[in-house]
Amino acid sequence: RSSDLKALMGTKLASGSSELSNIDDSNLLEVVLHAGLIVNTSKHPIVELLKSICFEPSKVKDMYLPTMADDILFEMNKWKTGSKERLWQCKCKRFWSVENCGRPMEKKKCQCGEEVGGENHKPVEGFQEVENVTDNTERG
């Protein structure tokens, strides 16, 4: 049985066959063996990507993986194309959205305690409009 396993699964997974023989749950063993067979025999692009992630992570270091979190600020700003709503930033770097004309018309307190907003389209000191939002989604 061990020689069949090595022949089917290749050296990467077969090297762990002694650990597999210690699994008491036969259902778990079946799932592990099935997954190992699929991973080693499939040439599907998604399976190839998963193999690279598991066995050769340096190959995927600079790849964009769709499961990674996007830069939410960039995405939010992109959705508002055509809107007069603008993004502003407190001294503590917390973002604020100013609706209607996009210029501050009322004052509020930020979570950090600083005053944000403004009156008559004039921002309070330190409340800055965010001019250019670039995509800062990290790679790898």
C-alpha positions in Angstrom: 0.0 0.0 0.0 2.9 2.4 0.8 4.5 1.8 -2.6 1.2 2.5 -4.4 0.9 5.7 -2.5 4.4 6.8 -3.5 3.8 5.9 -7.1 0.5 7.9 -7.2 1.4 10.9 -5.1 5.0 11.7 -6.0 7.8 12.4 -3.6 6.4 15.6 -2.0 3.3 14.1 -0.5 4.7 10.5 -0.2 7.4 11.7 2.2 4.6 12.3 4.7 3.1 8.9 4.3 4.4 7.7 7.6 2.4 10.5 9.3 -0.7 9.6 7.2 -0.5 6.0 8.5 -1.0 7.4 12.0 -4.4 8.9 11.2 -7.0 7.0 13.1 -10.0 8.5 11.3 -10.4 6.6 8.0 -12.6 9.4 6.5 -10.0 12.0 7.2 -7.3 9.8 5.7 -9.5 9.3 2.6 -10.0 13.1 2.2 -6.2 13.8 2.7 -5.3 11.1 0.1 -7.9 12.3 -2.4 -6.8 15.9 -2.1 -3.1 14.9 -2.5 -4.0 12.9 -5.6 -5.9 15.8 -7.2 -3.2 18.3 -6.3 -0.4 16.2 -7.8 -2.2 15.0 -11.0 -4.3 18.0 -12.0 -3.0 20.6 -14.5 -5.9 23.0 -13.9 -4.6 26.6 -13.6 -6.2 27.1 -10.1 -4.7 23.9 -8.8 -1.3 24.9 -10.3 -1.6 28.3 -8.4 -2.5 26.5 -5.2 0.5 24.1 -5.7 2.8 27.2 -6.2 1.4 28.8 -3.0 2.0 25.6 -1.0 5.3 24.4 -2.4 7.0 27.4 -4.1 5.7 30.5 -2.4 8.5 32.6 -3.9 6.9 32.2 -7.3 3.7 34.0 -6.1 5.3 36.7 -4.0 4.6 39.5 -6.4 1.3 38.2 -7.8 -2.0 39.8 -7.2 -4.3 37.3 -5.6 -8.0 38.1 -5.9 -8.7 37.0 -2.4 -6.6 39.7 -0.9 -8.2 42.8 0.6 -8.5 45.7 -1.8 -7.5 49.3 -0.8 -11.0 50.2 0.4 -10.4 54.0 0.3 -9.4 53.7 -3.4 -12.4 51.6 -4.2 -14.8 53.9 -2.3 -13.4 57.0 -4.1 -13.8 55.2 -7.5 -17.5 54.5 -6.8 -18.2 58.1 -6.3 -17.2 59.2 -9.8 -19.4 62.0 -10.9 -20.5 62.8 -7.3 -19.8 66.1 -5.6 -19.0 64.2 -2.4 -15.3 64.6 -1.4 -13.0 62.9 1.0 -11.3 64.8 3.8 -8.8 63.8 6.5 -8.4 64.7 10.1 -5.0 65.4 11.6 -5.0 61.8 13.0 -5.4 60.6 9.3 -9.0 59.3 9.8 -11.0 59.8 6.6 -14.3 61.8 6.5 -16.7 62.0 3.6 -18.3 65.5 3.0 -21.5 65.3 1.0 -23.6 67.7 -1.0 -21.1 70.2 -2.5 -18.1 68.4 -1.0 -17.0 71.4 1.1 -17.4 71.5 5.0 -20.5 73.2 6.3 -20.6 71.9 9.9 -18.1 71.1 12.7 -17.9 67.7 14.5 -15.4 66.0 16.7 -13.3 63.2 15.4 -12.7 60.0 17.5 -9.2 61.4 18.3 -10.8 64.5 19.9 -9.8 67.0 17.1 -12.4 69.2 15.5 -13.2 68.3 11.9 -15.4 69.9 9.2 -15.8 73.6 9.0 -18.3 76.4 8.4 -19.3 78.3 5.2 -17.2 76.0 3.0 -14.0 76.8 5.1 -12.4 73.8 6.8 -11.1 74.0 10.3 -7.3 74.1 10.7 -5.8 70.7 10.1 -8.8 69.3 8.2 -7.4 68.5 4.8 -9.1 67.5 1.5 -7.8 64.3 0.0 -6.7 65.3 -3.5 -5.4 62.2 -5.1 -6.3 58.7 -4.0 -4.1 56.0 -5.5 -4.6 52.3 -5.3 -2.4 51.0 -2.5 -3.4 47.4 -2.7 -0.4 45.3 -1.6 1.0 42.6 -3.8 2.1 39.2 -2.7 
